[in-house]
């Protein structure tokens, strides 16, 4: 692996992408948050990302992680295609308290299908403390129906330990060929 690794966080608005990057970044997170104007986003938070989030983390071996967060709203999907270029892996965050978390996961799996097939991804399910359903088995069942084998972890996007675990799992998959 090179000395720099680009990882991309994606997922629905409010799933915790900005929080996850902020939890582990060594630098203040650079973001493009603006006041939310759509009802879906307003229900979760007052601001939303419209272009990207950016943070950095240096690993023990000196490798630098470049951390990018995509906007969550479908209308900004052109940024998804820009941000994924050159990335080595993808972290999908799903808000378990959303109206259709499995549908949200499906949207990101579909939009990033080619990238995931070429590299790899991990799935972090946030807000399981607010909504225990669907449970992790539901996510694994859904992935199985689609013949997709990706790890799924319950995470707190504000927790450094949770996000480091996701990154370690992703890097291990990349290094050892899924």
Secondary structure, DSSP 8 states (H G I E B T S, - for coil): --SEEEEEEEESTTSSHHHHHHHH-SS--EEEEEE--SHHHHTT-SEEEEEEEEEEEE-TTS-EEEEEEE-SSGGGHHHHHHHHTT-SEEEEEEETTSTTHHHHHHHHHHHTHHHHHHS-EEEEEE-TTT---S-HHHHHHHHHHTT----EEE--TT-HHHHHHHHHHHHHHHHTT-
